[in-house]
């Protein structure tokens, strides 16, 4: 295919080749139709699909078909990213992200992995590909940008549904500098542009602390908006899972079944490491020092297809390099940098799927023995009343004398990974005496209050980030509290306290009070300081103090974010300990002026600034102050708000518009009959013409979770459509 594209002369012919799905052979079409006959999709009054199949494979077929109905474009976009093929659609700008992906993802290797995988998993992957291909065959009006046919092995390229995979930690600027042309780090890479923390909140509460003796689980992922869809998938083989599924994946990533629930949060562990290699060039190629020996550097040619501006296609060829530590991704201080990370596609997909069928903590841990989860902590609860905080199970054993948060000496064999930790050696917590566990993308040392693991008992690579303001907030809400209900847990998830500002603002006020009486800033800032000094540090629709505090904090974030990142500190901690009184006052003056300039008065309530808007189905967000939007009361998670709304000004706007943060929120109660409520950002469908494009917006803004129709009798009376794929 690459040769055909390289020599294509006519753009019209080439475009047809790229976008026209091939006709399915009659036998294949018959197989799809036979499987579709074994599947039913029931859409409830929010458009959420409840998929049922005779087998698990049938349920997979139906789930991915329903996903494609809701937003095929996001499925395709995710697999173009995962396969390293985005440049075929997006052109030159996507080349470097594709190259980064292809350093790890080799289609030929994935095909071999597929052939060697267990029969049950191959059956699911085949059903996944068939469901997508059947959707395309029955929807000829849908024109894929690139992927006109899905092969079952492709599912192995995207096995873990978290926001921001391990590969994305590799700097594109560094990669381009090494394999292309010198490119300075981007402001985003340097931390100079405020960026909402990607991650999540999870809380599990044991029965002894709840009003009715049932365990509770909060599921609160913070991702880019519309990153996941909501669904239920059931089969006659025992599958019955409900929750959030990342577009294009055939398992429920964060959710629950009749007996257990799981919530994943991005972990702070250090298990993606850089090795600084001593490379020399000889007559036979590059070699690298390892102990007293010189080993050959492995080379491999990666060829990428690239869409040209005129619609034709070209290719880019790269000779890539690898040591036993991993692919070379950069050069620093005269050393080549190799990155080591988990790449176990078959066990990872097995683990992601099988844990949705675990009925208790023991069953969940049996699945976890595959040790193929590298980036996620897990909050767990079940109907037996067990709760747990679990660390990622892929945890390389390393020497604690090295600082793995920075490149380590790859020539020293002592720096190598030495197998994986056993699950019992990780700082996880099961059934603590406190009766609760939580994680807010912070360290594990506060996961269960006084019953948390002690940092001194574990290698330092078990955490690389530290605590955060959301963790402080969760501790305040959970410590010493009893009588929890599903409603009080929901209310806690939307508690309006902002502990970062409670910590930071007294220093700002003190800085103002220390000014000489003759300083003109005393008069200019007197009213803003008085407002912040008496504020209760709670966000709200009508709160002017929230507007002022956020503009002040964001101004400092822009000024010191890069320094905070360089010192591996979160921004509030850096402001509290590194920023001078002069800088704090200067930032407040800028914030006051900005509010007055953009909104006519610095006394502008938060609801006039912080907005949700969904204009169309574009994957890249864009906004318009002149068009309808919805006020959102909660703020960035950076300031300690558990309910997260990552918003900023966009080109041409004065208002803040959110693109990340709370994306799916659910509260689950594990009684004899599991019950849940939930809400998602915007709505289930990516089609602007659908009634479910933005029908959950008001509930999302108000934290008003809707009932989940998990059981058949709950779904009765709420059915909008009942059909089979293709019908």
Buried (B, 14 or more C-beta within 10 A) or exposed (E): EEEEBEEBEEEEEBBEBBEEBEEBEEEBBEBBBEBBBBBBBBBBBBBBBBBBBBBBBBBBBBBBBBBBBBBBBBBBBBBBBBBBBBBBBBBEEBBBBBBBBBBBBBBEBBBEBBEEBEEEBBBBBBBBBBBBBBBBBBBEEBEBBBBBBBBBBBBBBBBBBBBEBBBBEBBBBBBBBBBEEEBEBEEEBBBBBBBBBBBBBBBBBBBEBBBEEBBBBBBBBBBBBBBBBBBBBBBEBEBBBBBBBBBBBBBBBBBBBBBBBBBBBBBBBBBBBBBBBBBEEEEEEBBBBBEEEBBEBBEEEBEBBBBEEEEBBBEBEBEBBBBBBBBBBBBBEEBBBBBBBBBBBBBBBBBBBBBBBBBBBEBBBEBBEBBBBBBBBBBBBBBBBBBBBBBBBBBBBBBEEBEBBEBBBBBBEEBBBEEBBEBEBBBBBBBBEBBBBBBBBBBBBBBBBEBBBEBEEBBBBBBBBBBBBBBBBBBBBBEEBEEBBBEBBBEBBBBBBBBBBBBBBEBBBEBBEEBEEEEEBBEBBEEBBEBBBEBEBBBBBEBBBBBBBBBBBBBBBBBBBBBBBEEEBBBBBBBBEEBEBEBBBBBBBBBBEBBEEBBEEBBBBBBBBBBBBBBEBEEEBEBBBEEEBBBBBBBBBBBBBBBBBBBBBBEEBBBBBBBBBBBBBBBBBBBEEBBBBBBBBBBBBBBEEBBBBBBBBEBBBBBEBBEBBBEEEBBEEBEEEEEBBBE
